[in-house]
Amino acid sequence: MINVALVDDQQLVRQGIAGLLSLSEDIRIVWQAENGEHAQQMLVEQQDQPDVMLLDIRMPKVNGIELVKILRGQGNKLPILMLTTFDDSELFMQSLQAGANGFLLKDVSLEKLVSAVKTLADGGFVAEPVVMKQLNKGLPDMPVLEDLTEKEQQILKLLAGGFSNKEIASSVFLAEGTVKNHVSNILSKLNTRDRTRAVLIALNQGLV
């Protein structure tokens, strides 16, 4: 059973998504919140903790992107799926940079939503093709990921998971300075100076 928290300021939307997900025998809604501030309270107060959080991007008080930044700043690696009615590439990019694990538009089918929740619970990443198409605008010509060493590909996967250099170093048993050098090499080989765009390239080529 996958425990899910649902955060959206529109009650009807929240209840609608919760109702759909309740049709799946593999998913249980543990709590709902109306904005990022409320969600922070629920994470502290509720005994049932989510395995995945579904999070609206645009909300009052503390919006979705701000909440992701807060949680990642606290070292919380809870998988977060951003839901939005807006196909705004800038918001998607900000969400990715903040550490979100996926993006779906709210008109998604139940089957795709359930699949996305399961993917995130297993440590994966999800993005609608229309979202990826917007994010890919301005990317350099696609380099070949085979140019990366096995260790560099491993580190790139961890970058896609939102891990810091320090956390990656601990995971792969390397010094933090060594990881920093690997990241620099990865960015150079992928012809980008931006870690986020490096992750986008990895997503496009199926590494993540």
N, C-alpha and C positions, 0 to 999 in steps of 0.2 A: 504494500500500500504506500502511495506517495502522498505525503502531507503537503498541501498547497496553501499559501497565504495570498489573498487577493486585495490589491490596493488600487482604488479608483474613486474619484470624488463624485461620480454620477451613480446614484444608488440603483437606478434601473439597469444600467450597464453592468454594474457589479453583481446584482442579483441574477441577471440574465446569464452571465458567464459562469457564475456559481451553479446555476441550475443545469446548464449544459454539462459542466464537468462532473456533476453528481451522477450523470448517466453512465459514467465510466466506473467499472468495478475496481479499477486500480488506483483511483484518485479520491482523496478526501480533503475537503476544504476545512482547515483547522480554525481559521479566523479571517475576518475582513476588516479593512481600514479605509477611511475616507481621504486620507492624504499621508504624506511622508512623515509628518509629525506624529500622527495617530499610529502609524505603523511602527515607529520607534518605541512607542509606549507598549504596543502589543507584544513586540519582541521581548521586552523586559518582563511584562506582567503575565503573559500566557504560558502555561506549563507545556502545552503542545506547540512544539516548534516546527516550522515548515521545512520541507526538503527543497522546495522551489517556491519562489515568489513571483507572482504576476503583477506587474507594476505599470500603471499609466504614466505617460511622460508628462503631460500637462495637468498640474493640480495646484490648488492654492496652498499657502503656507510653506510647505516643503514639497517641491515637485519631484518627479521620478528621478531625474538626473542628479539632483541634489542629494536624494536619499541614497542612491548608489554610491556617490562620493563619500558620504558619511559612513556607510557600512564598510566600504573598502578601507577607509582611513582607520577604522577600528579593527581591521584585520579580519572582518567577517567575510567569508568566501561563499555565502549562500548563493546558489545559482539564481539569477534574476532574468526573467523574460519580460522585455518591454512591450507593452501593448499601446497602440495609438491609432487614431483615425486619420492622422496627418502623415502624408508621405513626404516628410521634410528631411532632406538628406543631412542638413546641418544638425538637427536634433539627434538623428541616428548616430552621426559621427561623435557628437558630444557624449551620447550614451555609451558608445563603445569605448571611448577614451576614459570614461568614468569607471568602466569595469563591468558593464552589462554582458550577459552571456547569450543574448539573442534578441530578435526583434520580430514581431508579427503585427500585421494590421488587424483591427478589431473585427473586420468582416470575414475573418478566417473560418473555415469549416471546423466542426467539432472534431472530426478525425485528425485534422492537421494540428489543432490545438493540443489534443491529448498526446499525439506523437511528439510534439515539441516539448511538452512537460516531461515526458519519459526520457527524451534525449538529454535535456538539461540535468535531470536527476542522475543520469549515467555519466555526467561530466562533459557532455557535448555542447555544441554551439548550433544555434538555429537562426536562419534569416530568410525572409521571403525573397524570392527572385527580384521583385520590384524594388525591394529595399537595397539589395546588393547592387542592382543596376545603377541606382543613384549614388551609392557610396563609391562605386568604381570610377565615377567621372573624375578625370584628372590623374588617374593612376598612371605610372610609367608603363611602357610596353612590358608585357608580362615576362619576367625572367623565368628561368628554369630552376625549379626547386632542387633538382638533382645536383645543381652546382653547390648546394649546401652540404656540409659534412653531416654524418649521422648525428653527431653531438649538437650541431647547429640546428638541425631539424627538431631535435628533442627540446632544445631551449626555445625555439620559435613556438612550439605547441604550448609550452608553459607561459610564454608571453600572451598567447591567445586566451589563456585561462585567467589573465589579469594578475599574474604573480609578479612581484618586484624582483629586482636583481638579487636582493638578499635572500628572498624565499626560494628563488630558483637555485641559488648556490647551495642552500641547505638540501634541496631536493635531489640535485645531481652530484652532490659531494665534491664541489669545487669551491675555490676561493671566490669571494664576491668580485674581486678585481678581474679574475679570469673570466667570469660570466660577463662582466662589462665588456671585455675585449671580444668575446664571442658575439655579443649583441651588436657591437660596432661592425664586426665582419659580416653579420647577417644583413644589416641595413645597407652596407656597401654592395654586397652581392645582389641584393634586391633592388638596388638603384633608388633607395629612398632614405631620407633622414628621419622619418617618422615611424615610431614603433607601431602606432595604430594602423598605418597604411601597410606596414609589413604583415600585420595580422590579416588585413583584408586580402593581400596577395595569397597568403596561406589558405584562407577560406576559399578563394576562387579556384585554387588548384587542388583542393581536396585534402590538404595536409591535416586540417582541423575538422 
